Amino acid sequence: MFDLKITGGIVVDGTGADRFDADVAVKDGRVVEVRRRGPDDPPLEGEAAETIDASGKIVAPGFVDIHTHYDGQVSWDDLLEPSSSHGVTTVVTGNCGVGFAPVRPGQEDWLIGLMEGVEDIPGTALTEGISWGWESYPEYLDAVEKREFAVDVGSQVAHGAVRAYAMGERGARNEPASPEDIAAMARLVQEAVEAGALGFSTSRTLGHRAIDGEPVPGTYAAEDELFGLGRAMAAGGQAVFELAPQGVAGEDIIAPKKELEWMQRLGAEIDRPISFGMIQVDAAPDLWREQLDISAAAHAAGSRLYPQIAARPFGMLFGFQGHHAFTHRPTFRRLKAECSREELAQRLADPAVKAAILSEDDLPPNPNVLFDNMFALVQYSLGRLYAIGDPPDYEPTDERNVEKIAAERGEDPLATLYDLMLESDATAMLMLPFYNYCYGNHDAIREMLMHPAGVVGLSDGGAHCSMICDASYPTFLLTHWARDRRRGEKLPLEYVIRKQSHDTAQLFGLSDRGVIEVGKRADVNVIDMDALTLHAPRMAFDLPAGGHRLIQGASGYTATIVNGVVTRRDGVDTGARPGRLVRGAR
């Protein structure tokens, strides 16, 4: 008696091998049979508590998202959307050097401010939603382990929290670490990995700042500190060293190359994977190719460097429900304060209101409010601000930027922007790509994705709530890259699935998942590729304390299965919560 049978499907098993017709049987959370099916072969024998007819559909492994920020959300949300709605069955949190453990009593608010500043997660939501009850990182894992989720959850120990715990105010303010400080931090990191942390993360990106403007603790860490913590991580178990590296400053492209130099040496010494964020930047539009070449050479020399690749342009979304060009116009301010969201949409559609807003000067930004100057950024970026439509087009042509649309209409660009944001009852979003779109297409991204050292990452699931919703990457990879791309070459479906299942699982040592194979975890997606659709992003107001976030849905997932249990059926949550904490190998 099987727990579950998936019959009639086309299996793409996650290894990159060619697809094949097969029936799949599941028992006790494991795949127990994969019966290849020829035209004259009988179906898989044996009764099952549930059978899913997958005729004509793709049967693929569950996806493993290695770059999320659900560190606080795991405390109040067992669904972990938006990731769980995009075929993701395992998430890895604790990236970019920010997390919530270890924490000294009284330090909780500071860690919330750090996460809010770096990852744009409303501090009020974190304050209301997190149920504290730990001090050490092992205690944090124990707290997460008591909860049940729609997906499995793995965690990394974050440099920012470790530094603040070990060094207090000196650590929080990025003062240099003494040998004694490094030894104290090393003990915390080793303890965390021994308890099951999947990795250690740090940030050296100058744009990553706490709510008070201070860079993430560890941003300026010297080599002795980085190597000391890397050695401690390796001593604790089979973990990954993850970092957000220094980027290009102005025209200076030396910093990223220096980062790769010490990463190579550290990787060779500790014999553990080192994974770092990598994107294309306008100031050095071909630097990413050099970084890939260095990473490939490092692999050949015995140092495992894995650039994390974004699957589409890296930027922000703007619209009336989030950041936009008119947030500091007096009429908009007044209406937002007076009206409900539904009433505001109606008032904004009034030609008299539009004329008033367009005629007004902006109020000055508040220097004490995070991202309060975004309106100015939008106003000066109309030539790179794209209407992406519904379903969204993340590889738009220049004809879709606001300036070009305005020129075709013979209008002022800000008036055109206003009308574009009014679409869909004032919920339409426009995209401003900062990175990964230097030449106005995805060709660079495709080359990054094809590189053997590159891994799919940077989804930031749970973070940047008012700006992006890149947790939808898995569906975008399937729709845009494997099926729909018109402006260049696509990628094979088998390759796209392997990149976000087998490859991401293997990087973090999760060798029990990521493929459909007898004995592996039954984390499976049944996907109707013809019907698979990525919906337009929209603003939801469902975080604790009424906090808002951008979410993006999908349709076409017939079933998502975690540990042998159906968690979503035809895109709808079943209420099942088979997901658990995943601890790393000791």
C-alpha positions in Angstrom: 0.0 0.0 0.0 1.6 3.3 -1.2 0.8 6.6 0.5 0.8 8.3 -2.9 1.1 7.4 -6.6 1.7 9.9 -9.4 0.7 8.3 -12.6 1.0 9.1 -16.3 3.5 11.9 -15.9 6.6 13.0 -17.7 9.5 12.9 -15.2 12.2 15.5 -15.3 14.2 14.0 -12.4 16.5 16.9 -11.5 19.8 15.4 -12.7 19.6 17.2 -16.0 19.0 13.9 -17.9 16.3 13.8 -20.6 12.7 13.6 -19.5 11.0 10.2 -19.5 7.5 8.8 -19.0 7.1 7.2 -15.6 4.9 6.5 -12.6 6.2 7.5 -9.2 5.2 5.8 -5.9 5.7 7.3 -2.4 5.8 5.7 1.0 6.7 7.1 4.4 7.9 10.4 2.8 10.3 8.7 0.4 10.2 7.8 -3.3 10.0 4.0 -3.3 9.5 3.3 -7.0 10.0 5.1 -10.3 8.5 2.9 -13.0 9.5 3.9 -16.5 6.5 3.6 -18.8 6.6 2.5 -22.5 3.6 2.7 -24.8 2.6 -0.9 -24.1 3.6 -1.1 -20.4 0.9 -1.5 -17.8 0.6 1.2 -15.1 2.4 0.9 -11.8 0.7 -1.8 -9.7 -0.3 -1.4 -6.1 -3.0 0.5 -4.2 -2.4 4.0 -2.8 -4.1 6.2 -0.3 -4.1 8.9 -3.0 -3.4 8.9 -6.7 -2.5 12.0 -8.7 -3.2 11.8 -12.5 -0.2 13.6 -14.0 -1.0 12.7 -17.6 0.7 15.2 -19.9 2.3 17.0 -17.0 5.8 17.4 -15.7 6.8 15.6 -12.6 9.8 17.3 -11.1 11.7 17.6 -7.7 10.7 20.2 -5.2 12.8 23.3 -5.6 15.4 24.4 -3.0 15.7 28.2 -2.5 19.0 28.9 -0.9 18.7 32.6 -0.4 15.8 33.7 1.7 15.2 35.9 4.8 12.4 34.1 6.6 14.4 34.2 9.9 11.7 36.1 11.7 8.7 35.0 9.6 9.2 31.4 10.7 8.1 32.5 14.2 4.6 33.4 13.0 4.0 32.0 9.5 3.8 28.3 8.9 3.0 28.7 5.2 6.1 30.8 4.3 4.6 32.4 1.2 5.4 33.5 -1.4 8.1 30.7 -1.7 5.7 27.9 -1.0 3.4 28.9 -3.9 6.2 28.5 -6.4 7.1 24.9 -6.1 9.7 25.5 -3.4 9.9 22.7 -0.8 13.0 23.8 1.1 14.2 27.3 2.0 17.6 28.4 3.5 17.5 31.5 5.7 20.1 33.6 7.5 21.8 35.1 4.4 23.7 38.3 4.1 25.0 38.4 7.7 21.7 39.2 9.3 19.7 37.0 11.6 18.1 36.7 15.1 20.5 34.5 17.0 22.6 34.6 19.1 20.9 37.4 21.0 21.6 38.8 24.4 18.6 39.8 26.5 17.7 43.4 25.6 19.4 43.2 22.2 16.3 42.0 20.3 15.2 45.5 19.1 18.6 46.2 17.7 18.6 42.9 15.7 15.1 43.9 14.4 16.5 47.3 13.3 19.4 45.6 11.6 17.0 43.3 9.6 14.6 46.1 8.8 17.4 48.3 7.4 19.2 45.7 5.4 16.2 43.6 4.2 13.3 46.1 4.2 11.1 43.9 6.5 8.8 46.2 8.5 10.2 46.5 12.0 6.6 46.7 13.5 5.8 43.3 11.9 9.0 41.7 13.3 8.4 43.2 16.7 4.8 41.9 16.9 5.4 38.6 15.1 8.5 37.2 16.6 8.1 35.0 19.6 11.5 35.3 21.3 12.6 32.6 23.6 16.2 31.9 22.9 19.6 33.4 23.4 22.1 31.0 21.8 21.9 29.9 18.2 21.3 26.2 19.1 18.3 27.5 21.2 17.0 29.3 18.2 17.1 26.1 16.1 15.3 24.3 18.9 12.6 26.9 18.8 12.2 26.6 15.0 12.2 22.8 15.3 9.1 22.9 17.4 7.1 24.5 14.6 5.5 22.8 11.5 5.7 24.4 8.1 4.5 24.0 4.5 8.2 23.7 3.5 11.4 22.5 5.1 13.5 25.3 6.7 17.3 25.4 7.0 19.2 28.2 8.6 22.6 29.9 8.6 24.3 31.7 11.5 24.8 35.4 10.7 28.0 37.4 11.3 26.0 40.5 12.4 24.3 38.7 15.3 27.5 36.8 16.2 29.6 40.0 16.2 27.1 42.0 18.3 26.8 39.1 20.8 30.5 38.6 21.3 31.7 42.2 21.1 28.7 44.2 22.2 28.6 47.9 21.0 32.1 47.6 19.6 30.9 44.8 17.3 27.7 46.5 16.3 29.7 49.6 15.4 32.2 47.7 13.2 35.2 48.3 15.4 38.2 46.0 14.7 38.1 42.6 16.4 40.9 41.6 18.7 42.3 38.0 18.8 40.2 37.5 21.9 37.1 38.8 20.0 37.7 36.5 17.1 38.2 33.5 19.4 34.8 34.3 21.1 33.0 34.6 17.7 34.7 31.4 16.5 33.3 29.5 19.4 29.8 30.8 18.6 30.1 29.9 14.9 31.4 26.4 15.6 28.7 25.8 18.2 26.0 26.9 15.7 27.3 24.6 12.9 27.6 21.7 15.3 23.9 22.3 16.3 22.9 22.2 12.6 23.4 25.5 10.9 23.8 25.0 7.2 26.3 27.8 6.9 27.8 31.0 8.1 26.9 34.3 6.3 28.4 37.7 6.2 27.9 41.0 4.3 30.6 43.3 3.0 28.2 45.3 0.9 28.2 49.0 1.8 24.5 49.4 0.9 23.6 46.9 3.6 22.8 49.2 6.6 20.8 49.0 9.8 17.9 51.2 10.4 20.2 53.7 12.2 22.5 53.9 9.1 25.3 51.7 10.5 26.7 49.1 8.1 26.1 45.5 9.0 28.5 44.3 11.6 31.3 42.6 9.8 31.2 44.8 6.7 34.8 45.9 7.3 36.1 42.7 9.0 39.8 42.1 8.4 41.1 38.9 7.0 42.1 37.4 10.3 38.5 37.7 11.4 37.0 36.2 8.2 39.5 33.4 8.2 39.0 32.7 11.9 35.3 32.4 11.5 35.7 30.3 8.3 37.9 27.9 10.1 35.5 27.6 13.0 32.6 26.9 10.5 34.6 24.2 8.9 35.5 22.7 12.3 31.8 22.5 13.1 30.6 20.5 10.1 29.6 20.4 6.5 28.6 24.1 6.1 28.7 26.8 3.4 30.4 30.2 3.8 28.0 32.7 2.2 28.6 36.4 1.7 27.3 39.5 0.0 30.6 40.8 -1.3 31.9 44.3 -1.9 30.7 45.7 -5.2 31.9 48.3 -7.6 32.3 51.7 -6.1 31.9 54.4 -8.8 34.4 53.3 -11.5 36.5 51.3 -9.1 36.3 47.6 -10.0 39.2 46.5 -7.9 37.2 45.7 -4.7 35.2 42.7 -6.2 38.5 41.2 -7.5 40.1 41.6 -4.1 37.1 39.8 -2.6 37.6 36.8 -4.9 41.3 36.6 -4.1 40.8 36.1 -0.4 37.7 33.9 -1.0 39.9 31.5 -3.1 42.5 31.3 -0.4 39.9 30.7 2.3 38.1 28.0 0.3 41.3 26.2 -0.4 42.2 26.2 3.3 38.9 25.1 4.8 37.8 22.9 1.9 34.2 24.2 2.1 32.0 25.9 -0.5 32.0 29.6 -0.6 29.0 31.2 -2.2 28.7 34.9 -3.1 26.2 37.2 -4.7 27.1 38.2 -8.3 25.2 40.6 -10.6 25.9 42.7 -13.7 26.5 46.4 -12.9 26.4 49.4 -15.3 29.8 50.7 -14.2 31.5 47.5 -15.2 29.0 45.6 -17.4 31.4 42.7 -18.2 33.0 42.3 -14.8 30.6 39.4 -14.0 32.2 37.4 -16.8 35.7 37.9 -15.3 34.3 36.8 -11.9 32.9 33.6 -13.5 36.3 32.9 -15.1 38.0 33.3 -11.7 35.5 31.0 -10.1 36.0 28.4 -12.7 39.8 28.6 -12.3 39.4 28.3 -8.5 37.4 25.1 -8.9 40.2 23.7 -11.0 42.7 24.6 -8.3 40.6 23.0 -5.5 38.7 26.0 -4.1 34.9 25.8 -4.5 33.6 29.3 -5.4 29.9 29.5 -6.3 28.5 32.8 -7.6 24.8 33.1 -6.8 23.0 34.3 -9.9 19.7 36.2 -10.1 17.3 34.9 -12.7 16.1 38.3 -14.0 16.9 42.0 -13.6 17.8 43.1 -10.1 15.9 46.2 -9.1 12.7 47.5 -7.7 8.9 47.6 -8.4 7.0 50.9 -8.1 3.3 51.6 -7.9 0.6 53.5 -6.0 0.5 50.9 -3.3 4.3 51.0 -2.6 7.0 53.5 -3.4 6.4 55.8 -6.4 7.0 59.2 -7.9 4.2 61.1 -6.1 4.5 60.0 -2.5 5.6 63.5 -1.5 3.0 65.5 -3.3 0.7 67.2 -0.7 -2.6 66.0 -2.4 -1.5 62.4 -2.5 -0.3 62.6 1.2 -3.7 64.0 2.2 -5.7 61.4 0.4 -3.6 58.5 1.6 -4.2 59.7 5.2 -8.0 60.2 4.7 -9.0 57.2 2.5 -9.1 53.5 2.6 -7.1 51.7 0.0 -10.2 51.1 -2.1 -11.3 54.8 -1.8 -7.8 56.0 -2.6 -7.8 54.1 -5.9 -11.1 55.7 -6.8 -9.9 59.2 -5.9 -6.7 58.8 -7.8 -8.7 58.1 -11.0 -10.4 61.4 -10.7 -8.9 63.7 -13.4 -9.0 66.7 -11.0 -7.0 64.8 -8.4 -4.5 63.7 -11.1 -4.1 67.3 -12.3 -3.6 68.5 -8.7 -0.9 65.9 -7.9 0.9 66.6 -11.2 0.9 70.3 -10.6 2.4 70.2 -7.1 6.0 70.4 -5.8 7.4 67.6 -3.7 7.6 67.9 0.1 11.2 67.4 1.3 12.2 63.8 2.3 12.5 62.9 6.0 16.1 61.9 6.6 15.0 59.7 9.5 12.6 57.6 7.5 14.0 54.7 5.6 13.8 55.0 1.8 11.9 58.3 2.1 13.7 59.7 -1.0 12.5 57.0 -3.5 10.2 59.4 -5.2 13.2 61.4 -6.5 14.8 58.2 -7.8 11.7 57.4 -9.8 11.3 60.8 -11.2 14.9 60.8 -12.6 14.7 57.2 -13.9 11.7 57.3 -16.3 13.9 56.3 -19.2 14.7 53.0 -17.4 11.3 52.5 -15.7 9.3 49.8 -17.6 5.6 48.9 -17.7 5.8 45.1 -17.3 2.1 44.3 -17.8 0.1 41.3 -16.7 1.3 38.6 -17.1 4.6 40.5 -16.4 7.3 40.8 -18.9 10.7 41.0 -17.2 12.6 41.4 -20.4 10.8 44.4 -21.8 12.0 46.4 -24.9 12.8 50.1 -24.7 9.4 50.8 -26.2 8.0 49.8 -22.8 9.8 52.4 -20.8 7.9 55.4 -19.5 9.7 58.0 -21.6 9.0 56.1 -24.8 5.4 55.5 -24.0 5.0 59.2 -23.1 6.6 60.3 -26.4 4.2 58.0 -28.4 1.2 59.5 -26.5 2.5 63.1 -26.8 2.3 63.4 -23.0 4.4 64.6 -20.1 6.3 61.5 -18.8 5.1 61.9 -15.2 1.5 62.1 -16.5 2.1 58.9 -18.4 3.6 57.3 -15.3 0.5 58.3 -13.3 -1.8 56.6 -15.8 0.3 53.4 -16.0 0.1 53.1 -12.3 -3.7 53.6 -12.3 -4.2 50.4 -14.3 -5.8 47.4 -12.6 -7.5 49.6 -10.0 -4.3 51.5 -9.2 -2.4 48.2 -8.3 -0.2 48.1 -11.4 3.6 47.9 -10.8 6.5 49.1 -12.9 10.0 47.8 -12.9 13.2 49.8 -12.5 16.2 47.4 -13.1 19.3 48.6 -11.3 21.5 45.6 -12.2 21.5 42.7 -14.6 20.0 44.7 -17.4 22.8 46.8 -18.7 22.2 46.0 -22.4 18.4 45.9 -22.1 18.1 42.1 -22.4 18.8 38.8 -20.5 21.7 37.6 -22.5 24.2 38.2 -19.7 21.9 36.4 -17.2 21.6 33.5 -19.6 25.4 33.2 -19.7 25.6 33.4 -15.9 22.9 30.7 -15.6 24.8 28.4 -18.0 28.1 28.6 -16.2 28.9 25.4 -14.2 30.0 27.3 -11.1 26.9 29.5 -10.9 24.0 28.6 -8.7 20.5 30.1 -8.7 20.1 32.4 -5.7 19.3 35.9 -4.6 15.5 35.4 -4.4 15.5 37.2 -1.0 12.2 35.4 -0.2 10.6 37.2 2.8 12.6 40.4 2.3 12.5 43.8 0.6 8.8 43.7 1.2 7.9 47.0 -0.4 10.3 46.8 -3.3 10.5 43.3 -4.9 9.0 39.8 -5.1 11.8 37.7 -6.4 10.7 34.7 -4.4 8.8 33.9 -7.7 12.1 33.0 -9.4 11.3 29.3 -9.6 8.2 29.9 -11.7 10.0 32.6 -13.8 12.8 30.1 -14.6 10.2 27.6 -15.9 8.0 30.1 -17.8 10.4 32.7 -19.2 13.6 30.7 -19.5 12.3 27.2 -20.5 9.1 28.1 -22.4 8.4 31.8 -23.3 11.5 33.8 -24.0 11.3 35.6 -27.3 14.3 38.0 -27.3 17.0 35.4 -27.3 17.8 31.7 -26.6 15.9 29.7 -24.1 17.2 27.1 -21.7 16.3 23.4 -21.7 13.6 22.6 -19.1 15.7 19.7 -17.8 18.6 22.2 -17.1 16.3 24.8 -15.5 14.9 22.2 -13.1 18.3 20.8 -12.2 19.6 24.3 -11.4 17.0 24.9 -8.7 16.7 21.4 -7.3 19.7 19.1 -7.5 22.3 21.9 -7.7 21.0 24.1 -4.9 20.4 21.1 -2.6 23.9 19.7 -3.2 25.6 23.0 -2.5 24.2 22.9 1.1 24.8 19.2 1.5 21.1 18.3 1.3 21.8 15.1 -0.6 18.6 13.5 0.5 16.5 15.8 -1.9 16.6 17.6 -5.2 16.1 14.6 -7.4 13.3 12.1 -8.1 15.1 8.8 -7.3 14.3 5.8 -5.2 15.3 6.4 -1.6 15.2 10.2 -1.8 12.7 12.5 0.0 9.4 12.7 -1.8 9.6 16.4 -2.4 7.8 16.7 -5.8 6.0 19.1 -8.1 3.4 18.1 -10.6 3.4 21.0 -13.2 1.1 21.7 -16.1 3.6 23.5 -18.2 1.1 24.7 -20.8 -1.0 26.4 -18.1 1.8 27.6 -15.9 1.5 31.3 -15.4 3.3 33.9 -13.3 0.9 36.5 -12.1 1.5 40.2 -11.7 3.0 41.3 -8.4 0.6 42.9 -6.0 0.8 44.5 -2.5 -0.7 42.5 0.4 -1.3 43.9 3.9 -1.1 40.7 5.8 2.0 41.0 7.9 1.8 41.4 11.7 0.8 44.9 12.8 -0.7 45.4 9.4 2.6 45.4 7.6 2.6 45.2 3.8 4.6 43.1 1.4 4.7 42.5 -2.4 3.6 39.0 -3.3 3.3 37.2 -6.6 1.2 34.2 -7.3 1.3 31.4 -9.9 -1.1 29.0 -11.4 -0.3 25.7 -13.2 1.1 23.8 -10.2 -1.2 20.8 -10.1 0.4 19.6 -6.9 3.3 20.4 -4.6 4.4 17.6 -2.3 6.6 17.9 0.7 7.9 14.8 2.5 5.3 12.7 0.7 2.4 15.0 1.7 0.4 17.2 -0.7 0.8 20.8 0.6 -0.8 22.6 -2.4 -3.3 21.3 -4.9 -4.1 23.4 -8.0 -2.3 26.3 -6.4 -4.4 26.1 -3.2 -2.9 25.5 0.2 -4.2 22.1 1.6 -3.4 23.0 5.2 -0.9 20.2 5.5 2.3 21.2 7.3 4.9 18.4 6.8 7.8 20.8 6.7 10.4 20.8 9.5 13.7 22.3 10.5 16.6 20.9 8.5 19.9 20.5 10.4 23.2 20.3 8.6 25.6 17.4 8.6 27.9 17.4 11.7 
